[in-house]
Amino acid sequence: MTHLIILRGGGDLASGVALRLHRSGFQLVIIELEKPLAVRRTVSFAETVYEGTQTIEGVTARLVSADQIQVTLEGGEIPVLVDPQANILRNQFLTSPQSTIVVDARLIKTEPGPLGVKVPLYIGLGPGFIAGENCHAVIETRRGHTLGRVYWNGATLADSGQPDGDPRRVLRAPQTGILTAHAQIGDHLEEGQLIAEIQPNEGGENAKIISPFKGILRGLIRPGIELEKDIKIGDVDPRDDPTLATLVSDKALAVGGGVLEALLVYLKSIEENASLF
């Protein structure tokens, strides 16, 4: 039986999962929002929604309609479908209750809503998922010795509310409005350099986003999209290495390794005619 993996979300962490699975020979479909808000856009398959295609480390994803999924898979690419409600799971011509696996990589950090359908394996990423209650397995997403570990019972560490490393590196929108970029992902930045401005919707002055220190712009949310106040919009990396803007992170690959482990454990249980659940 050939399993199809439905990967909810195409951000940078989800894209690390997608790379691990695709390179390991699994067939997967990424489903996304109509207007994704990825920050590390150069390493996020979510950008396919805007650009039509996105290639990360030699792997290409393509925006498709439901009837183009199979031919895209046969062509060695990852199909990306705009499907925020995961309606694909209720389409009997595309998915099957016996062979469809769901990986929720949206990183919502709250308890997910019900899938509405029964699948043989449901893997959640990070806080909000509790193995044995609202999913079958959950993968640790917080940095530390437990990063990437698979839990078949219980939850991961709680969300710390703090970014990894220097908290100044994460840029947030100081007001609602539309972002205009003055720097590109991968650019070298000096401390105090203007990165972007946010124009408010109802008049008033633009809010300026400046670099907190010397480094590279590792991520910046797509210009022209209406943003809510306090949403994450950028990431400055003090290591000042431009290659970091084009490589999937060690964290994303570690989490992807956890998902791969969970899949292999499940498939081995099928071969041995033993049920995990």
N, C-alpha and C positions, 0 to 999 in steps of 0.2 A: 504494500500500500504506500503510495506517494503522499506525503503530508505537505500541506500548504500552510505556511506561517503568515498570519496577518499581524503586522507590526504597526501598532497605533502610535503615531508620532514619527517625525523625521528630523528632530533637532540633532545637536551634535552628539549627545550621548546615545540617542536612538540610532544614529548613523554608524557609530562604532559597533553596535549590535548588528546592524544590517551588514556591515563589511565582514564581520566574523562569520555570520551565517551563510552569506553568499559565497564566500571563499571556501567554505566547508561543504558546499554542494547543495545546500538547502534552497528550496523555492520559497520566495517570500514576496509579499505585496505590502507596500507602505501605504497607510491611509492617513490623510492629513486634513487640516482645516482649510477653509476657503482662503484665509489670509494668515498664514503662519507667521510667528513672531520670533524666528530664530535669530540669535545674536551672532554666533560663530557661523555665519552664512557660508563661508568657503568650505566648511566641512560638514554641512547639513544638507541632507537630501530633501529637506523641506523646501529648499530654493527651487526645486523642480517645478513647484506649483506656479512660480512666477516666470521662470526661464524656459520651461519646456523640457530641458534636460539638465542634469548636474552630474559631473564626474568627480569622484573623490578617490584619490590614490589608485587610479586606473579602473575603478568600477563606476559604471554609468547607470543612472536612474532616469526614467522617462515618464512624463505625465501622460496618463492614458485614460480612456473611457473603459467601462467595464468589459466591453466586447473586445478590447485590445490586450487584455491581461495575458492570455495564453501565448499569443504570438510574441509578446515582449519577453516573457519568460524563456521561450524557445530561442530567442535571439541573444540570450545571455545577459540581458539587462534586468534591472529591478523596476517593476511597474509601481508608479505612484498614482494613487486614486484620491480625489477629493471626496471624502466620505466621513465627515466628523461624527456621525451617529453610528458608524460601523454597520451600515445597512448591508454591506457585502455578506455579513454573517447570516443574513436571512434570505440570501439569494441561492436557491438550491441548484442553480446552474453553475455557480462559481465556487461554492463551498459545500462541505459535507460535515454533518455532526460527528462522523467517525474519523475524519482525516484532517480537520482544520485545527490548528494550534494558534492561540492568541498570545502575543507578547505586548503588554501595555507599557510603552516607553514614553508616555506623555509627561511623566514627572509632575503630576498634579499635586502630590504631597498631601492629599486628603483622601478619604475613603471614596473609591470609585463607585459610580452608579452601576447597577446590574447590567450584565451583557445582554440579557434577554433571551439568550440561547445557551444550550449546554454544549461545551466543547471538551475533548478528552484531556487537554492540557492548557491551563491558563496561567501565564507567568506575569507577575507584576514587578515593577522596578521601584524600589525605594519606599519611603514613608507613605502610609495610607493603605498599603496592602498587608493583609495578614494571612499567611499560608494556613490552609485548613478552614478558613472562614470565607474570605471573599476572593481567593485565588488558590491554585494548587501549590505554587512555589513563588517565593519572593527573593529578589536579588538585592544585596546591600549596595547602596550607591554612595555612601558617605566614606570619605577617605580615611585610611587607617588600616590596621591589620585585618579587618573584616571586609574590606572593599572587594566586591565581586563574589562574595560567598553566597551559596544557595541555601535557603531555609525552606524546609518542607513543613515546618510547624512554627507558628508565631510570626513576629514582625521583625523588621530591621531596626536599626537605631533611629530614634526620633530626629526630625529635622532640627538642626542646630540654629537655623535662621541666619547663619553667618557663612560667607563664601570662604573657600579655601585660600590660605595665604593672607596677604595684606588686604583688608577689606576695602581699601581705597581703590583697588583695581577694578571693582565692579561699578560701572556708571549707571545711574538711574535717572529717569525723567523727573525733573523738578516741577513740572507742570504738564497738564494735558496739552495736546497740540500735534503739529506735524513737524517731523524732523527733517532738517536739511544738513547734509554732510559736508564737512570741510576737510576731511581726511578719509583715506581708504584703508580697508583691512590690509594689514601687512606693512603699513607705513611706519617709519620711525617717528617717534614723538619726543619732544622736549617738554620738561615740566612747565605747565602753564599754557601750553599750545592749544589753540582752539581746535576742537574735534568736530563739533556739530552745534547747531542751534535748534531750538524748538519754538516754533511760531504758535502762539495761542490761538484757539479757535475764534474767540470773541474779542479780538483786539488786545492791545497791551504790548509790552516789550518782549522781544525774543529772549528766551533763557539760553545762556551760553554753557556749553559742556566743554570743560578744559581738561587737559591731561594732568592727573595728580602727581605724576613723576615721569622720569625718562624711561622709555621702553618702546614696545611696538603695539600697534592697535591690533589686538588679537580677534576682536569681534565688534561689530556695529550693526544694529538692527536696520532693516531695509528703509532707506529714506522714502518719504512720501506717504507713509502709513500713519493713520491717526493713533496716537499713543495715550495711554492713561498715565496719570501721575504716579510716580514711584516704580513703574515697571522697569525691569532691567533693559538697558539699551546698548551697553558696550562693555568691553573688557580690555584693559591695558595690562600688558605683560612686561614686568621689569627685566626679564632675561634678555630682552632686546634682540631676539633671534627671529628673523622674518619667516623662517621655515615653519615655525610653530603655528603660523596662520593657515598653513595648507595641510597639516598632518592631524589626523584624528588623535585625540589625547590618550595618554596612558590610562586615564580613568575610564574613558569610553571603551577602550579595548578590554580592560579588566572586567567591566560589567558585561560586555559582550561575551567574554569567556565564561562568566557565570551562567548566562542564558544558554550557551552551547552545552555546558555541563548538564544543566537541567534537561535539555532536549535529549541528550545521549542516555541519561539515566532512564528517562521515560521510554525511549525506543528499546533499550535493553530489556526493560520489564515486559514489553510486548513480546519480544523474541522468546523470553523465558516463560511466557504465558502466566505472568504474575502481575496482578493489579497493584498499582501504587496507592490507589485511592479507595 
